[in-house]
């Protein structure tokens, strides 16, 4: 009997452990970072069968600037020390990796990065969390660069606060010295003359995979703001603008707006949050909600 109980608890713990392991969040932010440097962050999410509206959010300390890397068709933004990527439809793979570019300004001491992955399950907002990432910042002069494949920058505009505009950075082209010889008109001696000749490097440009949509498809995005079991009174949602409702699996869904791009729909979703409607974006194809 004791052996059976032990086996039961062991199997239960094993199943629970594997269930938890399906939903994980991880970023490759190192424990030590040099000031005044660039670094590419890689974030890996194991989200199992989650395919609904989702959002990744990264909170960064002062004097850290985040710019877009490979967002996997998501909508990127960076405001008030918070980087976000919003997906109307979560990437299909059960585990996927995306990137962001980080510039470390004039930072000293230690600071903390925090991040979460939010998603919607049965109209309920849930999240996958990770422990805070503690980073120590060091003097750039005494630290070997983290990566050697970052483009060289010059004329970077840095304010006293330590923030940087990544769009103002200009790449410098390496030069090689070519020596030729010319003869002066009154002398038989040759004088070496040096010219700077730019070196052109062949670079492969990354492309982001796109989804193929048939020309006959009518694609539009709406913002869902409510879901209920009984037929709704749409006059209650007058503040949200022009609204409509449709039935799905015995539930009535209230939606508003009609947008050609997901960026427009996400912007409207954020505006609706300001007046008390916590909604999310849904995709319709030819007037029918996409699965």
C-alpha positions in Angstrom: 0.0 0.0 0.0 2.8 2.4 0.9 4.5 1.7 -2.5 1.3 2.4 -4.3 0.8 5.8 -2.5 4.4 6.7 -3.2 4.0 5.9 -6.9 0.8 7.9 -7.1 2.3 11.0 -5.6 5.4 10.6 -7.8 3.3 10.4 -11.0 1.2 13.4 -9.9 4.2 15.5 -9.2 5.7 14.4 -12.6 2.5 15.3 -14.5 2.2 18.7 -12.7 5.8 19.5 -13.3 5.5 18.8 -17.0 2.2 20.8 -17.2 4.0 23.8 -15.7 7.0 23.3 -18.0 4.9 23.8 -21.0 4.5 27.5 -20.3 7.8 29.1 -19.8 9.4 32.5 -20.5 13.2 33.1 -20.9 15.5 36.0 -22.0 19.2 35.9 -22.7 20.0 39.1 -20.8 23.4 38.5 -19.2 24.3 39.2 -15.5 26.9 41.8 -16.5 26.5 44.6 -19.2 29.0 47.3 -20.1 27.8 50.9 -20.3 27.5 52.6 -23.7 27.1 49.3 -25.6 24.6 47.5 -27.9 23.1 44.1 -27.2 20.6 41.9 -29.0 18.0 40.4 -26.6 16.6 37.0 -27.6 13.3 36.0 -25.8 12.0 32.5 -26.0 8.4 31.6 -25.0 7.1 28.1 -24.7 3.3 28.7 -24.7 1.9 25.3 -25.7 -1.4 25.5 -27.6 -2.1 29.2 -26.9 -3.1 30.9 -30.2 -5.2 33.9 -29.2 -4.4 37.6 -28.8 -1.2 38.0 -26.8 1.4 40.5 -25.6 5.0 40.5 -24.4 6.1 43.3 -22.1 9.6 44.2 -20.9 10.3 46.7 -18.1 13.8 48.3 -18.3 15.7 50.5 -15.9 16.7 54.2 -16.6 19.0 55.0 -19.5 18.2 51.8 -21.4 16.7 52.2 -24.9 14.9 49.3 -26.7 14.4 49.2 -30.5 12.6 46.7 -32.7 14.4 43.5 -33.8 12.5 40.5 -35.3 8.9 40.9 -33.9 7.4 37.9 -35.8 4.7 40.1 -37.3 3.8 41.7 -34.0 3.3 45.4 -33.3 6.3 46.8 -31.4 6.4 49.9 -29.2 8.7 51.4 -26.6 7.2 54.1 -24.2 8.1 55.1 -20.6 10.8 52.4 -20.1 8.4 49.7 -21.3 8.9 47.7 -24.5 5.8 45.8 -25.9 5.0 43.5 -28.8 1.3 42.8 -29.4 0.1 39.9 -31.6 -3.5 39.8 -32.8 -2.8 36.1 -33.4 -0.1 34.5 -31.3 2.7 32.8 -33.3 1.6 29.3 -34.1 4.6 27.4 -32.9 4.4 26.0 -29.4 7.8 27.5 -28.7 9.0 30.6 -30.6 11.9 33.1 -30.3 11.9 36.8 -31.2 14.4 39.6 -30.7 14.8 43.2 -29.5 17.8 45.5 -29.8 19.0 47.2 -26.6 21.3 50.2 -26.1 22.9 50.6 -22.7 23.6 54.3 -21.9 25.5 55.8 -19.0 24.4 53.2 -16.4 26.3 52.2 -13.2 25.7 49.9 -10.3 22.9 47.3 -10.5 19.4 47.3 -11.9 16.5 44.9 -12.6 14.7 43.9 -15.8 11.2 42.4 -15.5 9.1 40.8 -18.2 5.8 38.9 -18.8 3.8 37.3 -21.6 0.1 38.0 -21.5 -2.6 36.0 -23.4 -6.4 35.6 -23.5 -7.9 32.2 -22.7 -11.7 31.8 -22.8 -12.0 35.6 -22.6 -9.9 35.6 -19.4 -6.6 37.5 -19.4 -3.7 35.3 -18.1 0.0 35.6 -18.1 3.3 33.7 -18.0 5.8 35.2 -15.7 9.6 34.9 -15.1 11.8 35.9 -12.2 13.3 39.4 -12.3 16.6 39.6 -14.1 19.3 41.4 -12.0 22.1 43.0 -14.0 25.3 44.7 -13.0 26.6 47.5 -15.2 30.3 48.0 -15.7 32.7 50.6 -17.2 32.7 50.1 -20.9 36.5 51.0 -21.1 37.4 47.9 -19.0 35.0 45.5 -20.6 35.3 43.4 -23.7 32.4 44.1 -26.1 29.5 41.6 -25.8 29.3 40.9 -29.5 31.6 41.6 -32.4 28.9 41.7 -35.1 27.2 44.9 -34.1 27.6 47.8 -36.6 30.1 50.5 -35.7 28.4 53.8 -34.8 29.5 57.4 -34.9 27.9 60.8 -34.2 25.4 59.2 -31.7 23.4 61.9 -30.0 23.4 61.2 -26.2 21.6 63.5 -23.8 22.8 64.1 -20.2 20.1 61.8 -19.0 21.9 58.9 -20.9 19.1 58.2 -23.5 20.0 57.7 -27.1 18.2 58.1 -30.4 19.1 54.9 -32.3 17.9 56.4 -35.6 20.5 59.2 -35.5 23.4 56.6 -35.3 25.3 56.4 -38.6 27.3 53.3 -39.6 30.9 53.9 -40.5 32.5 52.1 -43.5 35.9 50.6 -42.9 38.7 51.9 -45.2 41.8 50.2 -46.5 44.9 52.0 -47.6 46.1 51.6 -51.2 49.7 52.8 -52.1 50.5 54.1 -55.6 53.6 55.8 -56.9 53.9 59.0 -58.9 56.9 60.8 -60.3 57.4 64.5 -59.9 58.2 66.5 -63.0 61.6 67.6 -61.8 62.7 64.5 -60.0 63.3 60.8 -60.8 62.6 59.7 -57.3 59.2 58.1 -56.6 57.0 59.5 -53.8 54.4 57.2 -52.3 50.9 58.6 -52.2 48.1 57.0 -50.0 44.4 57.0 -50.9 41.5 55.9 -48.8 39.4 53.4 -50.7 36.1 52.3 -49.1 35.6 48.6 -48.7 32.1 47.3 -49.7 30.8 44.4 -47.7 28.1 42.1 -49.0 25.4 41.8 -46.4 22.4 39.5 -46.5 19.2 41.4 -45.4 16.9 39.6 -43.1 13.3 39.2 -44.3 10.3 38.5 -42.1 8.0 35.7 -43.3 4.6 37.0 -44.4 1.2 35.2 -44.6 -0.3 34.6 -48.0 -3.9 36.0 -48.4 -6.1 35.3 -51.3 -7.0 38.4 -53.4 -10.7 37.6 -52.9 -10.5 37.6 -49.1 -12.0 40.6 -47.3 -9.8 41.0 -44.2 -10.8 43.3 -41.3 -9.9 43.7 -37.6 -12.4 44.6 -34.8 -12.0 45.2 -31.1 -14.1 42.8 -28.8 -15.2 44.6 -25.7 -17.7 42.2 -24.1 -18.9 38.6 -24.0 -22.1 37.2 -22.4 -24.6 34.4 -22.5 -27.7 36.5 -23.2 -28.4 38.8 -26.1 -26.8 42.2 -25.2 -28.3 45.7 -25.0 -26.0 47.5 -27.4 -27.1 50.9 -26.1 -25.0 50.2 -22.9 -21.8 50.4 -25.1 -22.6 53.8 -26.7 -19.3 55.3 -25.4 -17.4 52.7 -27.5 -18.8 54.1 -30.8 -20.6 52.0 -33.4 -20.9 48.5 -31.9 -22.4 45.2 -33.1 -22.8 41.7 -31.7 -22.5 38.1 -33.1 -23.1 34.7 -31.6 -20.3 32.1 -31.2 -20.6 28.8 -29.3 -23.7 30.0 -27.4 -22.0 33.3 -26.4 -22.8 36.8 -27.6 -19.7 38.8 -28.5 -19.8 42.6 -28.7 -17.3 44.2 -31.1 -16.6 47.7 -32.3 -14.8 49.3 -35.3 -13.6 47.9 -38.6 -9.9 48.4 -39.4 -7.8 47.3 -42.4 -4.6 46.8 -40.4 -4.0 45.3 -36.9 -2.0 48.4 -36.0 -5.1 50.6 -36.3 -7.1 48.1 -34.3 -4.5 47.9 -31.5 -4.4 51.7 -31.3 -8.2 51.8 -30.9 -8.0 49.0 -28.3 -5.6 51.1 -26.2 -8.0 54.1 -26.5 -10.9 52.1 -25.3 -9.0 51.0 -22.3 -8.8 54.7 -21.3 -12.7 54.8 -21.1 -13.1 51.6 -19.2 -13.3 48.9 -21.9 -10.7 46.1 -21.6 -10.9 44.4 -24.9 -8.8 42.7 -27.5 -8.4 42.5 -31.2 -10.1 39.8 -33.4 -9.7 39.1 -37.1 -12.6 38.6 -39.5 -12.3 37.1 -43.0 -15.2 37.8 -45.3 -17.4 38.8 -42.4 -16.6 35.7 -40.3 -14.3 35.5 -37.3 -11.1 33.8 -38.2 -10.2 30.7 -36.3 
